[in-house]
Amino acid sequence: MNKSSFEFYLEKIQDLKKTNQDFCTITLVHAQGSSPQEQGARCVVTEKGLQFGTIGGGKLEVRAIHQAQELLKDRAQQNYFTQWNLQKDIGMTCGGQVSLYFEIHRCKPHWQIVVFGAGHVGQELIPLLLKLDCHVTCVDSRSEWLSKLPDHPQLEKKQAIPMETYVSEIPDQAFVVSITMGHGTDLPILLQALKRNFPYVGCMGSDVKAKRIQKDLSDHGFELSQLQNFHCPIGLPFGNNTPIEIAFSIVGELLTLRDQQKSTRDGLCP
């Protein structure tokens, strides 16, 4: 017996939940006049775009996908209902009207951490982070190092060449950690990340490297006010220089700053 489109729709939702992806379902709850799809049409959208189904294609669907992606970016946003005139609001020639219901499904933990670098410190850091209530993305140009990381529903492994090209895909409220092969690969990532005003950007290195990075950032036009959330050397001041103890110090700093920022948002700190 062939599966119905609704059964495929439910399967797609379950697949997204298994991989901890946030998504938005869009339902055409009412159509009046000329419209490109029947009432009850559905589709599924993630931050990357349309994943399954259709509410009619064309300009209407493009507008609805964009709306869903904007809703997914706003962590406070839940469900959303709207009515659009296809001619006035969408720019279509037909004169119908549609009512759409956007339902947000949050699968990822609120705390997003993006780690650039899957090397020796990354191999120790990421398993520690996976014990916390967070979603981790590890980015590296080397597939052989990414493959050494554990398979885990809270972990996404991303190969990007060069690595800084992935910065544009990072959610606005993510913590960004750069522990790559060295200054030459860290700096391009930092130049892109610090333009985004993330709540935390950290880079591994010595005090000497930190001074070099500060100078390079200044040479590229960054002012002190833009570097308030930048931390280098990364990590709390304890432990030695072995990868595992560096990893513990990084986790300690991330937790400390996460809780400080949460207290400030909740009004517990001046």
PyMOL commands that set and color helices and strands:
alter all, ss='L'
color gray80, all
select helices_A, chain A and resi 5-18+58-73+120-129+143-146+163-169+183-193+207-219+224-227+243-265
alter helices_A, ss='H'
color red, helices_A
select strands_A, chain A and resi 23-32+42-46+49-53+80-85+97-105+112-116+135-140+155-159+175-178+200-203+230-231
alter strands_A, ss='S'
color yellow, strands_A
deselect
rebuild
show_as cartoon
